[in-house]
């Protein structure tokens, strides 16, 4: 992914109103589920995800294959 597209796409996902969880799929196949907007910090093509258990993952724009917006839950 290009650094500018990476930052722009993450910004759109994190700032969405209301926030909707999304998935970061890495080139390795690993997936990072972002469930809260403040769990992710990003700048200049690099991001840090802080998990609820205190661990963190660092990834950059070159290591991301795609960003997956979760489907909206249908209303009943």
C-alpha positions as CSV (number, residue, x, y, z in Angstrom):
1,X,0.0,0.0,0.0
2,X,1.2,3.5,-0.7
3,X,2.0,5.5,2.5
4,X,-0.5,8.4,1.7
5,X,-3.3,6.0,0.8
6,X,-2.5,4.0,4.0
7,X,-2.8,7.1,6.2
8,X,-5.8,8.4,4.4
9,X,-7.7,5.1,4.6
10,X,-6.9,4.6,8.3
11,X,-8.0,8.1,9.0
12,X,-11.3,7.5,7.3
13,X,-11.9,4.2,9.2
14,X,-10.8,5.6,12.6
15,X,-12.8,8.8,12.3
16,X,-16.0,7.3,10.9
17,X,-19.1,8.3,12.8
18,X,-20.2,6.1,14.3
19,X,-17.0,4.2,14.5
20,X,-17.2,0.7,13.0
21,X,-14.6,-2.0,13.8
22,X,-12.3,-3.0,10.9
23,X,-9.6,-5.4,10.1
24,X,-6.0,-4.8,8.9
25,X,-4.8,-7.8,6.8
26,X,-1.1,-8.0,6.6
27,X,0.9,-9.4,3.7
28,X,1.8,-12.4,6.0
29,X,-1.9,-13.3,6.3
30,X,-2.1,-12.1,9.9
31,X,-5.2,-10.1,10.7
32,X,-5.5,-7.3,13.3
33,X,-9.0,-6.6,14.5
34,X,-9.4,-2.9,15.4
35,X,-12.4,-2.6,17.7
36,X,-11.9,0.9,19.2
37,X,-10.7,4.1,17.4
38,X,-8.2,5.0,20.1
39,X,-6.5,1.6,19.9
40,X,-4.6,2.6,16.7
41,X,-2.0,5.3,16.3
42,X,-0.6,6.0,12.8
43,X,1.6,8.5,11.0
44,X,3.8,8.6,7.8
45,X,2.9,5.1,6.7
46,X,3.5,3.4,10.1
47,X,0.9,2.3,12.6
48,X,0.8,0.9,16.2
49,X,-2.2,-1.1,17.4
50,X,-2.6,-1.5,21.2
51,X,-4.7,-4.6,22.1
52,X,-6.9,-4.8,25.2
53,X,-4.5,-7.2,26.9
54,X,-1.6,-4.6,26.7
55,X,0.2,-6.1,23.8
56,X,0.9,-4.1,20.6
57,X,1.6,-4.6,17.0
58,X,3.7,-2.3,14.7
59,X,3.1,-2.4,11.0
60,X,3.8,-0.2,8.0
61,X,2.1,0.5,4.7
62,X,4.3,-2.0,2.9
63,X,3.2,-4.8,5.2
64,X,-0.5,-4.3,4.7
65,X,-2.3,-6.1,1.9
66,X,-5.8,-4.6,2.6
67,X,-8.0,-2.8,5.1
68,X,-11.4,-4.5,5.6
69,X,-14.4,-2.5,6.8
70,X,-16.8,-4.8,8.6
71,X,-20.2,-5.1,7.2
72,X,-22.9,-3.2,8.9
73,X,-25.3,-5.3,11.0
74,X,-28.7,-5.3,9.3
75,X,-31.5,-3.6,11.3
76,X,-34.4,-5.7,12.4
